[in-house]
Amino acid sequence: MAAKKKIRSPELEEGHLCYICGKEIHGDHVYIKTRRRSELHIHFECMPGKQQVN
């Protein structure tokens, strides 16, 4: 019995959810791979310590 290969479509890989706010990410974002091999995707606006000072 041969193992079946999973085919991933590129459309499914493009959609990520923000780890902080939970909204879908479109465009540029921060990708973090932790020591435990989990993957975090975060909006630039949601990054801690990146508040704008006016």
Summary of the structure (lengths in Angstrom):
residues: 54
radius of gyration: 15.5
end to end distance: 63.9
largest distance: 63.9
contacts: 77
relative contact order: 0.20
helix: 9%
strand: 22%
